[in-house]
Amino acid sequence: MKNKELNAKPFLKWAGGKRSLVSSIGQLIPEGIKKKDYTYIEPFVGGGAVLFWILNEYPNIKKAVINDINTDLVNAYLTIQNRVDELINILDKIEKEYWLLLKDTVLKKEYYYLKRDLFNKRTCNTVEQAALFIFLNRTCFNGLYRVNLKNEFNVPIGEYKKPLICDVQNLRSINRLFEKVIILNGDFEKTLNHSGKKTLFYFDPPYKPLSETSNFNSYDSTVFDDDSQRRLASFCEKIDMLGHNWILSNSDLKNEDLNDNFFDDLYCKFNIQRVLTRRNINSKSDKRGELKELLISNGAIIISE
């Protein structure tokens, strides 16, 4: 039975978000998750589109565990979970200040870049940092999160008429929904320590870029390279042997090169399916549109064409 009362949704715009893949992922969910003894683990939570869908769709799960290497992102989740009232107060103030400047392009830009500089100094307390993180996400170009090697957020201001910065109702819904959520900040392999007897993992790692110019991998100052992709594949083999269910999404390299078998070889023991989705994050409009992505799992359910 769906959790209609809470109906929380992602509070961030996030490049590579999985809203368009949720229906396909849903076909791979094990039937047993409807019962109360299942644990759901998402080691690369990002914007959390699948997380929120799972929590709303299957309110009987025992617990959910989310993790990300991005400390600023994790801080935002933790703040909503533990100090939502303080966060709302700060976001409400920022929203009112920003909206007053919407008709003055110069002052609006000045405000945005002052907040960006303050965020990058990282001298504020955790609640203020979370508020700045959400403000920048709601007002920056394309909702893109990108940092340089110094871990400084460097995305320019976006063009939004009146961005919603303080979504009070949704933030409170997330706060209530997160009563059964454990939030971690570290390497994806450590999430295994929180698994239960019946566990579903969903992996949404930084995608392997289709080309050198399509790399949106810079969510933090570390790099998720080919060796990291191989380590993740080995981890999937490990949790398969432990009897856990898992689903993984990634880019389909065959969109660019039909002979590129990197993932086909890496996950040859498991179910590899190609599903149509839509990408909207390319700076060039003619590069956006439908393309195939990979859904890989150790389950037996096959998505029909």
C-alpha positions in Angstrom: 0.0 0.0 0.0 1.4 3.4 -1.1 2.3 6.0 1.5 -0.1 8.6 0.2 0.1 10.7 3.3 3.7 11.6 3.0 4.2 11.6 -0.7 7.7 13.1 -0.4 9.7 13.9 -3.6 13.3 14.7 -4.4 14.2 18.2 -3.1 17.0 18.7 -5.5 17.5 19.0 -9.2 20.2 16.5 -10.1 22.0 15.7 -13.3 21.5 12.1 -14.1 18.3 11.8 -12.0 16.4 8.5 -12.4 12.8 9.7 -12.6 12.5 8.6 -16.2 13.8 5.1 -15.3 11.6 4.5 -12.2 9.0 2.5 -14.1 11.6 0.2 -15.6 13.4 -0.2 -12.3 10.0 -1.0 -10.7 9.7 -4.1 -12.9 12.9 -5.5 -11.4 11.8 -5.0 -7.7 11.6 -8.4 -5.9 8.0 -9.2 -4.7 9.2 -9.8 -1.2 9.9 -6.1 -0.6 6.2 -5.6 0.1 6.7 -7.4 3.4 8.1 -5.8 6.5 11.5 -7.5 6.8 13.2 -6.0 3.7 16.1 -3.6 3.8 16.7 -1.2 0.9 20.2 0.2 0.3 21.2 2.9 -2.2 25.0 3.4 -2.1 25.0 6.3 -4.6 21.9 8.2 -3.6 22.4 11.4 -5.5 19.1 13.2 -5.9 17.2 10.2 -4.6 14.5 9.8 -7.3 14.5 6.0 -6.8 14.8 6.3 -3.0 11.7 8.4 -2.7 9.7 6.2 -5.1 10.7 3.1 -3.0 9.8 4.8 0.3 6.4 6.0 -1.0 5.6 2.8 -2.9 6.7 0.3 -0.2 6.1 1.8 3.2 6.5 -1.6 4.9 10.2 -2.0 4.3 12.1 -2.5 7.6 14.7 0.2 6.9 16.4 2.2 4.1 20.1 2.9 4.0 21.5 5.7 1.8 25.0 6.7 1.1 27.0 9.1 -1.0 30.6 10.2 -1.2 29.5 13.8 -1.6 29.7 15.3 1.9 27.7 18.4 1.0 24.8 16.3 -0.3 24.8 14.0 2.7 24.8 17.0 5.0 21.7 18.3 3.3 19.9 14.9 3.8 21.0 14.8 7.5 19.9 18.3 8.1 16.4 17.6 6.7 16.3 14.5 8.8 17.4 16.1 12.1 17.0 19.9 11.9 14.3 20.6 9.4 12.7 23.5 11.2 16.0 25.5 11.4 16.6 24.7 7.7 13.2 25.9 6.7 13.7 29.2 8.6 17.0 29.9 6.8 15.7 28.9 3.4 12.6 31.0 3.8 14.8 34.1 4.5 17.0 33.4 1.5 14.0 32.8 -0.8 12.4 36.2 0.2 15.7 38.0 -0.3 16.3 36.4 -3.7 12.8 37.0 -5.0 13.1 40.7 -4.2 16.0 40.9 -6.7 14.4 38.9 -9.5 13.8 42.0 -11.7 17.3 43.3 -11.2 19.7 41.1 -13.1 22.8 42.7 -11.7 21.8 42.5 -8.0 20.4 39.0 -8.5 23.7 37.7 -9.9 25.6 39.5 -7.2 23.5 37.8 -4.5 24.0 34.3 -6.2 27.7 34.6 -6.4 28.1 35.9 -2.8 26.1 32.9 -1.6 28.3 30.6 -3.8 31.5 32.1 -2.3 30.1 31.7 1.2 29.2 28.1 0.5 32.7 27.4 -0.8 34.4 28.9 2.3 32.6 26.3 4.4 32.8 28.4 7.5 29.0 28.2 8.2 27.4 25.7 10.5 25.9 22.5 9.0 22.4 23.9 8.8 23.5 27.0 7.0 25.7 25.0 4.7 22.7 22.8 3.8 20.5 25.8 3.1 23.2 27.3 0.8 23.5 23.9 -0.9 19.8 23.8 -1.6 19.7 27.5 -2.7 22.5 27.0 -5.2 20.9 23.8 -6.5 17.6 25.6 -7.1 19.1 28.6 -8.8 22.2 27.4 -10.6 22.4 26.5 -14.3 20.4 23.3 -15.1 20.5 22.2 -11.4 24.0 20.9 -12.1 26.3 20.0 -9.2 29.9 20.3 -10.3 33.1 21.1 -8.3 36.7 21.7 -9.2 39.7 19.9 -7.7 39.6 22.1 -4.7 36.0 20.9 -4.0 34.6 24.4 -4.9 31.2 24.5 -6.4 31.6 26.4 -9.7 28.3 26.3 -11.6 27.1 29.7 -12.9 23.7 31.2 -12.1 20.7 29.8 -14.0 17.8 31.6 -15.7 14.7 30.9 -13.6 11.8 33.4 -13.4 10.8 32.5 -9.8 12.6 29.4 -8.5 11.0 27.6 -5.5 13.8 27.6 -2.9 11.9 26.8 0.3 9.4 24.0 -0.3 8.1 23.7 3.3 5.5 21.0 2.7 8.0 18.7 0.9 10.8 19.2 3.4 8.5 18.3 6.2 7.2 15.2 4.3 10.8 14.1 3.8 11.6 14.6 7.5 8.7 12.3 8.4 9.6 9.7 5.7 13.2 9.6 6.9 12.4 8.2 10.3 13.5 4.7 9.0 16.4 5.9 6.9 20.1 5.6 7.9 22.3 8.2 6.1 26.0 7.4 5.4 28.9 9.4 3.9 31.6 7.1 2.6 32.7 4.4 0.2 29.9 2.4 -1.4 31.2 -1.0 -0.1 30.7 0.0 3.5 26.9 -0.1 3.0 27.1 -3.9 3.1 27.6 -3.6 6.9 24.0 -2.4 7.1 22.4 -5.1 5.1 19.7 -7.5 6.5 18.7 -11.0 5.7 16.6 -9.8 2.8 18.2 -6.8 1.1 17.7 -4.9 -2.2 20.6 -2.8 -3.4 20.1 -0.2 -6.1 23.3 1.2 -7.6 23.3 4.5 -9.5 27.1 5.2 -9.7 28.6 8.1 -11.6 28.0 7.0 -15.2 30.9 6.1 -17.5 30.9 8.9 -20.0 29.8 8.2 -23.6 32.6 10.4 -24.8 35.3 12.7 -23.5 33.0 15.7 -23.9 30.1 14.2 -22.1 31.6 13.7 -18.6 29.2 14.9 -15.9 31.1 12.8 -13.4 32.4 15.7 -11.2 29.9 15.4 -8.3 32.9 15.7 -5.9 36.6 16.1 -6.0 37.2 12.3 -6.5 37.0 10.5 -9.8 34.9 7.4 -10.5 37.0 5.9 -13.2 37.1 2.5 -15.0 38.9 0.8 -12.1 36.1 2.1 -9.8 33.5 0.6 -12.2 35.3 -2.7 -12.1 35.4 -2.6 -8.2 31.7 -2.0 -8.2 31.1 -5.0 -10.5 33.2 -7.1 -8.1 31.1 -5.9 -5.2 27.9 -6.8 -7.1 29.3 -10.3 -7.5 30.0 -10.5 -3.8 26.5 -9.4 -2.7 25.0 -11.8 -5.3 26.9 -14.7 -3.6 25.6 -13.5 -0.2 22.0 -13.8 -1.6 21.1 -10.2 -1.9 19.0 -8.7 -4.7 20.6 -5.8 -6.7 19.8 -3.5 -9.6 22.3 -1.2 -11.3 22.0 1.5 -13.9 24.7 2.9 -16.1 25.3 4.5 -19.5 25.0 2.3 -22.6 28.3 2.8 -24.3 26.8 1.3 -27.5 25.0 4.6 -28.1 28.4 5.8 -29.3 30.2 2.6 -30.3 28.4 -0.6 -31.1 31.6 -2.5 -30.5 32.1 -1.2 -26.9 31.5 -4.2 -24.7 32.9 -2.7 -21.4 29.7 -3.3 -19.4 28.6 -6.4 -21.4 31.8 -8.1 -20.5 31.9 -6.8 -16.9 28.4 -8.0 -16.1 28.2 -11.0 -18.4 27.0 -13.3 -15.6 23.9 -11.1 -14.9 20.8 -9.8 -16.7 21.7 -6.8 -18.9 18.8 -4.8 -20.3 18.7 -1.7 -22.5 15.9 0.7 -21.8 15.0 4.0 -23.5 15.3 7.1 -21.3 15.7 10.8 -21.8 18.7 13.0 -21.0 18.3 16.7 -20.6 21.6 17.8 -19.1 23.7 18.4 -22.2 24.5 22.1 -22.7 23.8 21.6 -26.4 20.0 21.1 -27.1 20.6 18.9 -30.1 22.5 16.4 -27.9 19.5 16.0 -25.6 16.7 13.5 -26.2 16.1 9.7 -26.0 18.8 7.2 -25.8 19.4 3.8 -24.2 20.7 3.2 -20.7 21.6 0.0 -19.0 19.7 -1.7 -16.3 21.6 -4.7 -14.9 20.3 -7.0 -12.2 20.8 -10.4 -10.6 17.1 -11.1 -10.7 15.1 -13.2 -13.1 12.5 -10.7 -14.3 13.0 -9.5 -17.9 11.5 -6.2 -19.0 9.4 -6.7 -22.1 10.2 -4.6 -25.2 
